[in-house]
């Protein structure tokens, strides 16, 4: 089903759902896989938003579309255009053009006629050439050429001096040309999923960057001039081959979000703990054996992911992360939690699956906001009594441990909704205690030593 939608009230739609909801109160024409457009929609010369996407087979647009002098947003995604239709260049008020997922091979020289164009989306085509005339689009600030299979960046892009956002992901780029350094206003750059083997030196010239996505490449090292990016707020460098982070990493002092997962780091530099504005850190599967001793200095940190490493001990300073909400350390070799772990008053989600824990810290019950705990695959023989103090806990999982019984104190968990105890050694004697948890909605006891299942469990229990 293909739907033609328009809006005449002048609102700037942010997404197709908004367009659809507002159009439904005005005019909507539905066709099945149409290849050309009906005449009647040209009569609405006050049209400002036109969406011709969604499972159509358009390859051309009629010249009558030039009547739509007030059109500001045009979406032509998911059709069969081999080039930008000529009539589009007569739409002098156009500020947004999306012609993604078509059959384009070039962005031709007429593009410069769209003087008011602010956003150009041409992702998932076959573009290898972009005309130099794109520089004449004086207001262009967002350009998306992701998923075009480009092995080299077209020269035309570096001429758009006013670009604020550039999307180049899912191509075959091996480097970036030096002229990209001329884009001094660029704030967002996405070069993920390419064939980069080293951090492009030109990045150090993009001093306005605040978001950089370079994940899923083959980068091995970070060049020194990279640390000129003192305004960088978000950096996703996951899934590369980076072996170390330089001591100068703390020069990226504005950093709030850092994903360095799936690299070959083995250690984090001590200066790392000076990133005082960092709120999210992910270093999953990076061969880490320990965390920096001063990690507690990251006072703004709310999310910490260190899964699939070789960490045996957590530094004592971790208990100083008073704003930490999510801590995930699955698949390490952690044997115990540091004393004072209960000081993490903001913690809501704790994941320690597949470690070597046999007990919890004495003050664990002081986690006053905890909602979800995953302790699967550890070495617990009985339910830690400190757990029963967690009044806010809603989900608890202790699969693949060595539990033989559940304390009757479990009834103190007044908000517990999900309890997962699969693959333990629980006997029927534990069922009466579990039955005292009146708030349970989901209970799983698969692969235990149970024989008689009370009728009260007929709905909630999986065995």
C-alpha positions in Angstrom: 0.0 0.0 0.0 1.3 3.4 -1.0 -0.1 6.5 0.7 0.1 10.1 -0.5 0.0 12.5 2.3 0.1 16.3 2.6 -0.2 19.0 5.2 -1.2 22.6 4.7 -0.9 24.1 8.1 2.8 25.0 7.9 3.9 22.9 10.8 7.4 21.4 10.4 6.9 17.6 10.8 9.6 15.8 12.7 8.7 12.3 11.6 6.3 10.4 9.4 4.0 9.5 12.3 3.3 13.2 12.9 2.6 13.8 9.2 0.3 10.8 9.1 -1.7 11.9 12.2 -2.2 15.5 10.9 -2.9 14.6 7.3 -5.7 12.3 8.4 -7.7 15.3 9.4 -7.3 16.9 6.0 -6.6 15.0 2.8 -5.3 11.4 2.2 -5.2 9.4 -1.0 -4.4 5.7 -1.0 -3.1 3.7 -4.0 -1.5 0.3 -4.4 2.0 0.4 -5.8 1.4 3.4 -8.1 3.9 4.2 -10.8 2.7 7.7 -11.6 0.8 10.3 -9.6 -2.8 11.4 -10.1 -3.4 15.0 -11.3 -5.7 16.1 -8.5 -3.0 16.5 -5.8 -1.3 19.3 -7.9 -4.3 21.5 -7.3 -3.3 22.0 -3.7 -0.8 24.7 -4.3 -0.5 25.5 -0.6 1.0 22.0 0.1 4.1 22.2 2.3 4.8 18.5 3.1 4.6 15.7 0.6 5.5 12.0 1.5 5.7 9.7 -1.5 7.5 6.9 0.2 6.4 3.4 1.3 6.4 0.7 -1.2 5.9 2.6 -4.4 7.4 2.2 -7.9 7.9 5.8 -8.9 10.8 6.5 -11.3 9.7 10.0 -12.5 7.7 12.9 -11.3 5.5 15.0 -13.6 6.3 18.5 -14.5 3.0 19.7 -13.0 4.6 19.3 -9.6 6.3 22.6 -10.2 3.0 24.2 -9.1 3.8 23.3 -5.5 5.7 26.5 -5.0 5.3 26.4 -1.2 6.5 22.8 -0.8 9.2 22.6 2.0 9.5 18.9 2.7 9.6 16.1 0.1 10.1 12.4 0.9 10.8 10.1 -2.0 12.2 7.1 -0.2 11.7 3.5 -1.3 11.0 4.1 -5.0 13.0 3.5 -8.2 14.4 6.9 -9.0 17.8 6.8 -10.9 18.4 10.5 -10.4 16.8 13.4 -8.6 13.8 14.3 -10.8 14.3 17.6 -12.7 11.0 19.0 -11.4 12.4 18.9 -7.9 14.8 21.7 -8.7 11.9 24.0 -9.5 10.7 23.7 -5.9 12.5 26.8 -4.7 11.2 26.7 -1.1 12.4 23.1 -0.5 14.3 22.7 2.8 14.2 18.9 3.3 14.7 16.3 0.6 14.8 12.6 1.3 15.5 10.4 -1.7 17.0 7.5 0.2 16.7 3.8 -0.8 16.4 4.4 -4.6 18.8 3.8 -7.5 20.7 7.0 -7.7 24.3 7.0 -8.9 25.0 10.7 -8.8 23.9 13.9 -7.2 24.0 16.1 -10.3 24.9 19.8 -10.8 21.3 21.1 -10.6 21.4 20.4 -6.8 22.9 23.9 -6.4 19.5 25.4 -7.5 18.0 24.4 -4.1 19.2 27.5 -2.3 17.0 26.9 0.8 17.8 23.2 1.2 18.9 22.4 4.8 18.7 18.5 4.8 19.6 16.1 2.0 19.1 12.4 2.7 20.5 10.1 -0.1 21.3 7.0 2.0 21.1 3.4 0.5 21.7 4.3 -3.1 24.7 3.8 -5.4 26.1 7.3 -5.3 29.8 7.6 -6.4 29.7 11.3 -7.5 28.4 14.4 -5.9 28.6 17.6 -8.0 30.7 20.5 -6.8 27.6 22.6 -7.1 26.3 21.2 -3.9 28.4 24.0 -2.3 25.8 26.5 -3.7 23.3 25.1 -1.3 24.1 27.8 1.2 21.8 26.6 3.9 22.7 22.8 3.7 23.6 21.7 7.2 22.6 17.9 7.2 23.9 15.5 4.6 23.3 11.7 4.7 25.1 9.6 2.1 25.3 6.4 4.2 25.1 3.0 2.5 26.2 3.9 -1.0 29.2 1.6 -1.3 31.6 4.5 -1.7 35.3 3.7 -1.6 36.3 7.4 -1.8 34.5 10.4 -0.6 33.2 12.7 -3.4 35.0 16.0 -3.5 31.8 17.9 -3.6 31.1 17.2 0.1 34.1 19.1 1.4 32.8 22.2 -0.3 29.7 22.5 1.8 31.3 24.7 4.5 28.2 25.1 6.6 27.6 21.4 7.2 26.7 20.5 10.8 26.0 16.8 10.4 27.5 14.3 8.0 26.5 10.7 7.8 28.9 8.4 5.9 28.3 5.0 7.6 28.1 1.7 5.8 30.3 2.6 2.9 33.8 1.2 1.9 35.9 4.2 2.9 39.5 3.5 3.8 40.4 7.1 4.7 39.0 10.6 4.6 40.5 13.3 2.3 42.3 16.2 4.0 39.8 18.7 2.6 37.2 17.3 5.1 39.2 19.4 7.6 37.6 22.5 6.0 34.2 21.5 7.5 35.0 23.5 10.7 31.4 23.8 11.7 30.8 20.1 11.6 29.2 18.9 14.9 28.2 15.3 14.1 30.2 12.8 12.0 29.3 9.2 11.5 31.9 7.1 9.6 30.9 3.8 11.2 30.9 0.5 9.3 33.6 1.4 6.8 37.1 0.0 6.1 39.2 2.5 8.1 42.4 0.9 9.4 43.6 4.0 11.2 42.1 7.1 12.8 42.0 9.7 10.0 44.5 12.5 10.8 42.1 15.1 9.5 39.7 14.5 12.4 41.9 16.6 14.6 40.9 19.6 12.5 37.2 19.3 13.1 37.3 21.2 16.3 33.5 21.8 16.5 32.7 18.0 16.6 30.6 16.9 19.6 29.5 13.5 18.3 31.7 11.1 16.5 30.8 7.5 15.5 33.7 5.4 14.2 32.6 2.0 15.4 32.8 -1.1 13.2 36.0 -0.3 11.4 39.5 -1.9 11.7 41.2 1.0 13.5 44.3 0.0 15.5 45.5 3.2 17.1 44.5 6.7 18.0 46.6 9.5 16.6 47.8 12.4 19.0 46.0 15.2 17.1 42.7 13.4 17.8 42.8 15.0 21.3 42.3 18.4 19.8 38.6 17.6 19.9 38.0 19.2 23.3 34.3 19.7 22.5 33.6 16.0 21.9 30.6 14.8 24.0 29.9 11.4 22.4 32.4 8.9 21.0 31.5 5.5 19.8 34.7 3.6 18.8 33.5 0.1 19.5 34.3 -2.9 17.4 37.7 -1.9 16.2 41.2 -3.3 16.8 42.4 -0.6 19.1 45.1 -1.9 21.5 45.5 1.0 23.9 44.2 4.4 24.9 46.9 7.1 25.3 47.4 8.9 28.6 46.3 12.0 26.8 42.8 10.6 26.5 41.7 12.8 29.4 42.2 15.9 27.1 38.7 14.9 25.8 37.5 16.5 29.0 34.0 17.3 27.8 33.2 13.6 27.1 29.8 12.3 28.4 29.4 9.1 26.4 32.1 6.6 25.5 31.8 3.2 23.9 35.1 1.4 23.5 33.7 -2.1 23.6 35.0 -5.0 21.5 38.6 -3.7 21.2 41.9 -5.1 22.4 42.6 -2.6 25.2 43.6 -4.8 28.1 44.0 -1.7 30.4 42.5 1.8 30.7 45.0 4.6 31.4 45.0 6.0 34.9 44.2 9.5 33.6 40.9 8.1 32.4 39.4 8.8 35.8 39.8 12.5 35.1 36.8 12.6 32.7 34.6 14.2 35.2 31.6 14.7 32.9 31.4 11.1 31.7 27.9 9.6 32.2 28.1 6.4 30.2 31.1 4.1 29.8 31.1 0.8 27.9 34.2 -1.4 27.7 32.6 -4.7 27.0 34.9 -7.5 25.8 38.2 -5.6 25.7 40.5 -8.0 27.6 40.5 -5.8 30.8 41.9 -7.5 33.9 41.2 -4.6 36.2 39.6 -1.1 36.3 41.5 2.1 37.2 41.9 2.4 41.0 40.5 6.0 40.8 37.4 5.1 38.8 35.4 6.5 41.7 36.4 10.0 40.5 33.9 9.6 37.7 31.2 11.2 39.8 28.9 11.9 36.9 28.8 8.3 35.8 25.3 6.8 35.6 26.0 3.7 33.4 29.0 1.4 33.5 29.3 -1.7 31.3 32.4 -4.0 31.8 30.9 -7.3 30.7 33.0 -10.2 29.1 36.4 -9.2 30.5 38.8 -10.9 32.9 38.2 -8.7 35.9 38.7 -10.5 39.2 38.5 -7.6 41.7 36.6 -4.4 41.6 38.5 -1.3 42.9 37.3 -0.1 46.3 36.7 3.4 44.9 33.8 2.1 42.8 31.6 2.6 45.9 32.0 6.4 45.4 30.0 6.4 42.1 27.0 7.9 43.9 25.1 8.6 40.7 25.5 5.1 39.2 22.2 3.7 38.0 23.3 0.7 35.9 26.3 -1.5 36.6 26.8 -4.5 34.3 29.8 -6.8 34.8 28.6 -10.1 33.4 31.1 -12.8 32.4 34.1 -11.8 34.5 35.8 -13.7 37.3 34.7 -11.5 40.2 34.9 -13.3 43.5 33.5 -10.7 45.9 32.1 -7.2 46.0 34.0 -4.5 47.8 32.9 -3.5 51.3 30.6 -0.5 51.2 28.9 -1.6 47.9 25.6 -0.6 49.5 26.7 3.0 49.2 25.6 3.0 45.6 22.3 4.5 46.6 21.3 5.4 43.0 21.8 1.9 41.6 18.7 0.4 40.0 20.1 -2.4 37.8 22.9 -4.8 38.7 24.1 -7.5 36.4 26.8 -9.9 37.7 25.9 -13.0 35.6 28.6 -15.7 35.2 31.1 -14.7 37.9 32.4 -16.5 40.9 30.4 -14.9 43.7 29.5 -17.0 46.7 28.2 -14.2 48.9 27.3 -10.5 48.9 28.7 -7.6 50.9 27.2 -7.1 54.4 25.7 -3.8 53.4 24.2 -5.0 50.1 20.8 -4.5 51.5 21.4 -0.7 51.6 20.8 -0.4 47.9 17.6 1.6 48.4 16.6 2.0 44.8 17.6 -1.4 43.3 15.0 -2.9 41.0 16.7 -5.6 39.0 19.5 -8.0 40.0 21.0 -10.8 37.8 23.2 -13.2 39.6 22.9 -16.1 37.2 25.8 -18.5 36.9 27.6 -17.9 40.2 28.3 -20.1 43.2 25.5 -19.3 45.7 24.4 -22.2 47.9 21.7 -20.3 49.6 19.8 -17.1 49.2 21.9 -14.2 50.6 20.0 -12.9 53.5 21.0 -9.3 52.7 18.8 -9.6 49.6 15.7 -9.7 51.7 16.2 -6.0 52.7 15.7 -4.8 49.2 12.2 -3.4 49.3 12.3 -1.9 45.8 13.5 -5.1 44.1 11.1 -6.2 41.3 13.3 -8.7 39.3 15.7 -11.3 40.7 17.5 -14.0 38.8 19.7 -16.7 40.3 19.8 -19.4 37.6 22.6 -21.9 37.4 23.7 -21.6 41.0 23.8 -24.2 43.7 20.8 -23.2 45.8 19.3 -25.9 47.9 16.8 -23.8 49.8 15.1 -20.4 49.9 14.7 -18.6 53.2 11.2 -17.8 54.4 12.4 -14.2 54.7 12.0 -13.9 50.9 8.4 -12.8 51.7 10.0 -9.4 52.8 10.5 -8.6 49.1 7.3 -6.7 48.9 7.6 -5.6 45.3 9.2 -8.7 43.7 7.4 -9.5 40.5 9.8 -11.9 38.7 11.8 -14.6 40.3 14.0 -16.9 38.2 15.6 -19.9 39.9 16.2 -22.4 37.1 19.0 -24.9 37.2 19.5 -25.1 41.0 19.0 -27.9 43.5 15.8 -26.6 45.2 13.5 -29.2 46.8 9.8 -29.0 47.5 10.5 -27.5 50.9 11.3 -24.2 49.2 7.9 -23.9 47.5 6.0 -22.8 50.7 8.5 -20.0 51.3 8.3 -18.8 47.7 4.5 -18.9 47.9 4.6 -16.2 50.6 5.7 -13.6 47.9 2.3 -12.2 47.1 3.5 -9.9 44.4 5.0 -12.5 42.1 3.8 -12.5 38.5 6.4 -14.7 36.9 8.2 -17.6 38.5 10.6 -20.0 36.8 11.9 -23.1 38.5 13.0 -25.3 35.6 15.5 -28.1 36.3 15.4 -28.3 40.1 14.7 -31.2 42.4 11.0 -30.6 42.7 8.4 -33.4 42.9 5.1 -32.0 44.0 3.9 -28.7 42.6 1.1 -27.0 44.6 -2.0 -26.0 42.7 -1.3 -22.4 43.6 1.6 -22.5 41.1 -0.5 -23.8 38.2 -0.4 -20.5 36.4 2.8 -18.8 37.4 5.2 -21.7 37.5 7.3 -23.0 34.6 8.9 -26.4 35.1 
